[in-house]
Amino acid sequence: MGSQFTSFGFENLLNRHKIDHSYSTLGHPYDHAKIESFHSLLKREMIYQFRFPSIAHLILDVSKYIHWFNDERISVANRKTKVA
């Protein structure tokens, strides 16, 4: 696990925003397989494809990607837009 995810400062930031931090069991990354898969797609399909002029642009584009991923992408299984 990266030190940035276990640092005191990071934990304080999460606490200030009332975010619970979830850890995988050491050596068991499949504990969070769905989110790990999503992060992989996000990086492959968006992050590594573009240069972002600022953090604000990155945040906006990631927000748009998440909206598209959750609400607009076509399901491969049935070729229909996902229903909320």
N, C-alpha and C positions, 0 to 999 in steps of 0.2 A: 504494500500500500504506500502511495506517495506521501512524503512528509508533509506536503501542503494540506492533505486531508486529515492529518492528525495534529496539526499545530494548534497551540493555545489560541492564537489570533483567529484562526479559521473557526474554531469551536465557539469563540465569543461572538463572531459575526453571525453564525447560525443561531445562537441563543438570542441575540438582539432582535432577530427577525422571526423568532418563534418557529424555527425549522428544526425538525428532528433529524439527526444524522444517523444513517444506517450503515453498518459495516458488514461486509461479507466475512464469513468464517475464513481465517487464514488458509490459503491454498484451495479455496472453493469458490472461484469466481462465478460459478453457475448459480450461486445463491440469488444473484440479481441478473439473470440471463436476459430478461426482456429489456431492461434499461441499458445493459451493456450492448445488446444488439442495436437498439435505437441509437446510442451514441456512435457506434461504428458507422451506421448509415448516415447520420448527420455529418460526420467528418468526411466520409467518402463522397457523398452527394453534394455537399455544400462547402464546408469549411476549407477543404483542400482544393476546391475548384476556383476560388476567388481570392482576391486581395481586398481587404477592407480598409478604407481610408481612416477609420477611427473605431474606437470601441463602441461608440453610439451606433455606427452603421452595422457593426457585427451583431450587436444586441437586437437591433431592428430586424435584420435578415434572419437571425436564428428564431426570433418570435414568429416571423412569417412562415418559416419552414415548419415549425411546430404546428402552427395553425393548418398549413397544407397537409402535413402528415396525419394529423388527427381528424380533419374534417373534409378534405377534398380529394385525397389520393384514391386511385382506383384499386379496388381489391382484385388481386390476381385470380383468386379462386372463383369469383362470380362476375367479374368485369363490371361491377356496379360501384357507384360512389358509396362510401361507408355511411351508414345511418347513425346519427348521434344517439 
